[in-house]
Each structure stands twice: as C-alpha cells, then as structure tokens.
Amino acid sequence: MPLLIFMIGTCFGSFISCMSHRYITHESILGRSHCDYCGHTLHVLDLIPVLSYILLKGQCRYCHHKLNKSLLVHELMWTPCQGH
C-alpha cells in the first residue's frame, strides 16, 4: 500500500509540475510532452515519475542534455509523507 501511495503521489507531482511549466511558458496544456532542449516527443517510458529520471541518469534519452534536478524534486514533493 505505501508503494501505491508513493506512485500516485509522484504521478500527481509530475502532472502539477508539467501543467505549471506549460502555464508559465504559455504552452498549450494539450499535446504530448517533449524535451525542452531538443523538442523530441517523449516516449511513454520516459514519463514514469522518478524511475525514468533515475534510469536515464537525469538526462534526455534523445539529445543527452542534463535535466534540471528540480524536476525530480517536484515529483517527490507531492508524495504524501506528512502526518507520520
């Protein structure tokens, strides 16, 4: 059960981070996720919160540009660990 809660929390954090980034940059909230550096459309396996960041060593699979660590932090911040 804790693993399920962790996974749901990271998905929520990833979604909120994506939507806030798109709002700030005036991008449409519709459409596929893409690398901010090379523009390549991300594959579904690139979008697994936390796990993809770790497996890809914090870089884009396509252009190998180093990703900002704040992406990982935003995903982890939403995990419901308060109250324990």
CYANA upper distance limits for C-alpha pairs under 8 A (distance plus 0.5 A):
  1 MET  CA      5 ILE  CA      6.84
  2 PRO  CA      6 PHE  CA      6.60
  3 LEU  CA      7 MET  CA      6.64
  4 LEU  CA      8 ILE  CA      6.68
  5 ILE  CA      9 GLY  CA      6.55
  5 ILE  CA     79 THR  CA      7.86
  5 ILE  CA     80 PRO  CA      7.63
  6 PHE  CA     10 THR  CA      6.70
  6 PHE  CA     79 THR  CA      5.98
  6 PHE  CA     80 PRO  CA      7.52
  7 MET  CA     11 CYS  CA      6.70
  7 MET  CA     49 PRO  CA      8.41
  7 MET  CA     79 THR  CA      8.33
  8 ILE  CA     12 PHE  CA      6.66
  8 ILE  CA     79 THR  CA      8.08
  9 GLY  CA     13 GLY  CA      6.63
  9 GLY  CA     75 GLU  CA      8.09
  9 GLY  CA     76 LEU  CA      8.08
  9 GLY  CA     78 TRP  CA      5.74
  9 GLY  CA     79 THR  CA      4.61
  9 GLY  CA     80 PRO  CA      6.71
 10 THR  CA     14 SER  CA      6.52
 10 THR  CA     49 PRO  CA      6.31
 10 THR  CA     50 VAL  CA      7.72
 10 THR  CA     75 GLU  CA      5.26
 10 THR  CA     76 LEU  CA      6.25
 10 THR  CA     77 MET  CA      8.33
 10 THR  CA     78 TRP  CA      6.60
 10 THR  CA     79 THR  CA      6.23
 11 CYS  CA     15 PHE  CA      6.64
 11 CYS  CA     48 ILE  CA      8.32
 11 CYS  CA     49 PRO  CA      6.49
 11 CYS  CA     75 GLU  CA      7.54
 12 PHE  CA     16 ILE  CA      6.67
 12 PHE  CA     75 GLU  CA      7.97
 12 PHE  CA     78 TRP  CA      7.22
 13 GLY  CA     17 SER  CA      6.55
 13 GLY  CA     74 HIS  CA      6.35
 13 GLY  CA     75 GLU  CA      4.79
 13 GLY  CA     76 LEU  CA      7.37
 13 GLY  CA     77 MET  CA      7.32
 13 GLY  CA     78 TRP  CA      5.41
 13 GLY  CA     79 THR  CA      7.97
 14 SER  CA     18 CYS  CA      6.62
 14 SER  CA     49 PRO  CA      6.84
 14 SER  CA     71 LEU  CA      8.26
 14 SER  CA     74 HIS  CA      7.30
 14 SER  CA     75 GLU  CA      5.42
 15 PHE  CA     19 MET  CA      6.64
 16 ILE  CA     20 SER  CA      6.55
 17 SER  CA     21 HIS  CA      6.61
 17 SER  CA     71 LEU  CA      7.99
 17 SER  CA     74 HIS  CA      6.94
 17 SER  CA     75 GLU  CA      8.01
 18 CYS  CA     22 ARG  CA      6.68
 19 MET  CA     23 TYR  CA      6.60
 19 MET  CA     29 ILE  CA      6.96
 20 SER  CA     24 ILE  CA      6.64
 21 HIS  CA     25 THR  CA      6.65
 22 ARG  CA     26 HIS  CA      6.29
 22 ARG  CA     27 GLU  CA      5.26
 22 ARG  CA     28 SER  CA      7.04
 22 ARG  CA     29 ILE  CA      6.77
 23 TYR  CA     27 GLU  CA      6.75
 23 TYR  CA     28 SER  CA      8.16
 23 TYR  CA     29 ILE  CA      7.99
 32 ARG  CA     41 THR  CA      7.03
 32 ARG  CA     42 LEU  CA      7.92
 33 SER  CA     41 THR  CA      6.46
 33 SER  CA     42 LEU  CA      6.26
 34 HIS  CA     39 GLY  CA      5.94
 34 HIS  CA     40 HIS  CA      5.83
 34 HIS  CA     41 THR  CA      4.74
 34 HIS  CA     42 LEU  CA      5.60
 35 CYS  CA     39 GLY  CA      5.28
 35 CYS  CA     40 HIS  CA      5.96
 35 CYS  CA     41 THR  CA      7.13
 35 CYS  CA     42 LEU  CA      7.29
 35 CYS  CA     60 CYS  CA      7.45
 37 TYR  CA     63 CYS  CA      8.30
 37 TYR  CA     65 HIS  CA      7.69
 38 CYS  CA     62 TYR  CA      8.29
 38 CYS  CA     63 CYS  CA      6.77
 40 HIS  CA     62 TYR  CA      7.67
 42 LEU  CA     46 ASP  CA      6.45
 42 LEU  CA     47 LEU  CA      7.70
 43 HIS  CA     47 LEU  CA      7.48
 44 VAL  CA     48 ILE  CA      7.83
 45 LEU  CA     52 SER  CA      7.47
 46 ASP  CA     52 SER  CA      5.98
 46 ASP  CA     53 TYR  CA      8.44
 46 ASP  CA     61 ARG  CA      8.35
 47 LEU  CA     52 SER  CA      6.88
 48 ILE  CA     52 SER  CA      5.71
 49 PRO  CA     53 TYR  CA      7.61
 49 PRO  CA     72 LEU  CA      8.32
 49 PRO  CA     75 GLU  CA      7.05
 50 VAL  CA     54 ILE  CA      6.77
 50 VAL  CA     72 LEU  CA      6.59
 50 VAL  CA     75 GLU  CA      7.33
 50 VAL  CA     76 LEU  CA      8.04
 51 LEU  CA     55 LEU  CA      6.55
 52 SER  CA     56 LEU  CA      6.35
 53 TYR  CA     57 LYS  CA      6.50
 53 TYR  CA     58 GLY  CA      5.47
 53 TYR  CA     59 GLN  CA      7.83
 53 TYR  CA     72 LEU  CA      7.49
 54 ILE  CA     58 GLY  CA      6.69
 56 LEU  CA     60 CYS  CA      7.55
 56 LEU  CA     61 ARG  CA      7.04
 58 GLY  CA     66 LYS  CA      6.44
 58 GLY  CA     67 LEU  CA      5.87
 58 GLY  CA     68 ASN  CA      8.14
 58 GLY  CA     69 LYS  CA      7.93
 59 GLN  CA     64 HIS  CA      5.71
 59 GLN  CA     65 HIS  CA      5.82
 59 GLN  CA     66 LYS  CA      4.78
 59 GLN  CA     67 LEU  CA      5.51
 60 CYS  CA     64 HIS  CA      5.07
 60 CYS  CA     65 HIS  CA      5.91
 60 CYS  CA     66 LYS  CA      7.13
 60 CYS  CA     67 LEU  CA      7.27
 67 LEU  CA     71 LEU  CA      8.17
 68 ASN  CA     72 LEU  CA      8.46
 69 LYS  CA     73 VAL  CA      6.97
 70 SER  CA     74 HIS  CA      6.48
 71 LEU  CA     75 GLU  CA      6.95
 72 LEU  CA     76 LEU  CA      6.78
 73 VAL  CA     77 MET  CA      6.49
 74 HIS  CA     78 TRP  CA      7.44
 75 GLU  CA     79 THR  CA      8.01
